[in-house]
Amino acid sequence: MKLSEIKTHLHRLEQIEFQLPNGTQVPEHFHVTEVGKITKDFIDCGGTIRHEEVVNFQLWEANDYNHRLHPEKLLKIIELSQEKLGIPDLQIEVEYQGDTIGKYHLDFDGTSFLLVPMQTDCLAKDNCGVPKQKPRVKLSELQAMSTCCDPKSGCC
């Protein structure tokens, strides 16, 4: 989800809910403690130089049960960060504290913002010899291969 999309959703909401991948809600008394732009310049394992930029939201929950973040307040935080930090309409990445800091993509189901788990990936599969998909092997071929090493087959 991009910044423009979350802003559109926030204009229509009366309350903000974030849902974790396991279906539980982030506690109502969470705060968005940071909105920022993260720039990452790196070289992948294939030697390609890459540049990425995302908007980072950090969700934090405290023992402050009296102050709930409302959509209009989060909108103001986003707009202030765009103005002061010059943040363009980038993809959003969310950090949330579980057992360790988790990083998530953001989606929306019409009611709640969904924290979608992020996965690592090889960006240079063609240079590393990583197959595009696992080779499919027929069970009959596996059975044929297993009989070649039968002690009676003469292959050993």
C-alpha positions as CSV (number, residue, x, y, z in Angstrom):
1,M,0.0,0.0,0.0
2,K,1.2,3.5,-0.8
3,L,0.9,6.6,1.2
4,S,-1.9,8.0,-1.0
5,E,-3.9,4.8,-0.4
6,I,-3.7,4.9,3.4
7,K,-4.7,8.6,3.3
8,T,-7.7,7.7,1.2
9,H,-8.7,5.0,3.7
10,L,-8.1,7.2,6.7
11,H,-10.5,9.9,5.4
12,R,-13.3,7.3,5.4
13,L,-12.6,5.7,8.8
14,E,-13.9,6.5,12.3
15,Q,-11.2,4.4,14.0
16,I,-7.9,2.8,13.1
17,E,-7.4,-0.9,13.5
18,F,-4.3,-2.9,12.6
19,Q,-4.6,-6.7,12.3
20,L,-1.6,-9.0,12.8
21,P,-1.1,-12.0,10.5
22,N,-2.5,-14.4,13.1
23,G,-5.8,-12.5,13.1
24,T,-5.4,-10.7,16.4
25,Q,-5.7,-6.9,16.6
26,V,-2.9,-4.6,17.6
27,P,-4.2,-3.2,21.0
28,E,-6.4,-0.1,20.6
29,H,-4.0,2.0,22.6
30,F,-1.1,1.7,20.1
31,H,0.8,4.8,18.9
32,V,2.5,5.5,15.6
33,T,5.8,6.6,17.0
34,E,7.6,7.2,13.7
35,V,6.8,8.0,10.1
36,G,9.9,8.2,8.0
37,K,11.6,7.5,4.7
38,I,14.0,4.6,4.7
39,T,16.6,4.6,1.9
40,K,18.5,1.5,1.2
41,D,21.4,1.3,-1.3
42,F,22.9,-2.1,-1.7
43,I,24.5,-4.7,-4.0
44,D,22.7,-8.0,-4.5
45,C,24.4,-11.3,-4.6
46,G,24.6,-11.0,-8.4
47,G,26.6,-7.8,-8.2
48,T,23.7,-5.4,-9.2
49,I,23.6,-2.1,-7.4
50,R,20.1,-1.4,-6.1
51,H,18.3,1.5,-4.5
52,E,15.0,1.2,-2.6
53,E,12.9,3.8,-0.7
54,V,9.9,3.0,1.5
55,V,7.9,4.9,4.1
56,N,8.2,3.4,7.5
57,F,5.6,3.4,10.2
58,Q,6.5,2.2,13.6
59,L,3.6,0.9,15.8
60,W,4.1,0.9,19.5
61,E,1.9,0.0,22.4
62,A,2.3,1.4,25.8
63,N,0.4,1.5,29.1
64,D,-1.3,4.7,27.9
65,Y,-4.9,3.5,27.7
66,N,-6.4,7.0,27.6
67,H,-5.1,8.2,24.3
68,R,-6.2,6.4,21.2
69,L,-4.9,7.4,17.8
70,H,-7.7,8.6,15.6
71,P,-7.7,8.7,11.7
72,E,-7.5,12.4,11.5
73,K,-4.4,12.5,13.8
74,L,-2.6,9.9,11.8
75,L,-3.4,11.8,8.6
76,K,-1.8,14.9,10.2
77,I,1.3,12.9,11.2
78,I,1.6,11.6,7.6
79,E,1.1,15.0,6.0
80,L,3.6,16.6,8.3
81,S,6.2,13.9,7.6
82,Q,5.6,14.3,3.8
83,E,6.0,18.1,4.1
84,K,9.0,18.2,6.5
85,L,10.9,15.1,5.1
86,G,9.9,15.5,1.4
87,I,8.4,12.0,1.3
88,P,6.9,11.1,-2.0
89,D,4.1,8.6,-2.5
90,L,6.0,5.5,-1.6
91,Q,5.1,2.0,-0.5
92,I,4.5,1.6,3.3
93,E,6.5,-0.8,5.5
94,V,5.3,-1.2,9.1
95,E,7.4,-2.2,12.1
96,Y,5.7,-3.7,15.1
97,Q,7.2,-5.3,18.2
98,G,6.5,-9.0,18.7
99,D,9.2,-11.3,20.0
100,T,11.5,-9.1,18.0
101,I,10.8,-6.2,15.6
102,G,8.7,-7.5,12.8
103,K,8.5,-5.8,9.4
104,Y,5.2,-6.0,7.4
105,H,3.7,-4.8,4.2
106,L,0.3,-3.1,4.6
107,D,-3.0,-4.0,3.1
108,F,-6.6,-3.0,3.9
109,D,-9.7,-5.2,4.1
110,G,-12.3,-2.4,4.2
111,T,-12.2,-2.2,8.0
112,S,-8.7,-3.0,9.3
113,F,-5.2,-2.4,8.1
114,L,-3.6,-5.8,7.7
115,L,0.0,-6.4,8.6
116,V,1.2,-8.8,5.9
117,P,4.5,-10.7,6.6
118,M,7.5,-9.8,4.5
119,Q,9.8,-12.5,3.2
120,T,13.5,-12.4,2.2
121,D,14.2,-13.2,-1.4
122,C,17.2,-13.6,-3.7
123,L,17.1,-10.7,-6.2
124,A,19.6,-12.3,-8.6
125,K,18.2,-15.8,-9.0
126,D,19.4,-15.8,-12.7
127,N,23.0,-15.1,-11.6
128,C,23.0,-17.5,-8.7
129,G,21.6,-20.5,-10.5
130,V,18.5,-20.6,-8.4
131,P,15.7,-22.3,-10.4
132,K,12.6,-20.2,-11.0
133,Q,10.5,-22.9,-9.5
134,K,11.2,-26.3,-8.0
135,P,11.5,-29.0,-10.6
136,R,8.5,-31.3,-10.7
137,V,9.3,-35.0,-10.5
138,K,6.7,-37.6,-11.2
139,L,6.3,-40.3,-8.5
140,S,6.8,-43.0,-11.2
141,E,10.2,-41.4,-12.0
142,L,11.2,-41.5,-8.3
143,Q,10.2,-45.2,-8.1
144,A,12.3,-45.9,-11.2
145,M,15.3,-44.1,-9.7
146,S,15.0,-46.0,-6.4
147,T,15.1,-49.4,-8.1
148,C,18.4,-48.7,-9.8
149,C,20.2,-48.8,-6.5
150,D,18.6,-52.0,-5.5
151,P,21.4,-54.4,-4.5
152,K,20.1,-56.8,-7.1
153,S,20.2,-54.2,-9.9
154,G,24.0,-54.5,-10.5
155,C,24.5,-50.7,-10.3
156,C,26.6,-50.8,-7.1
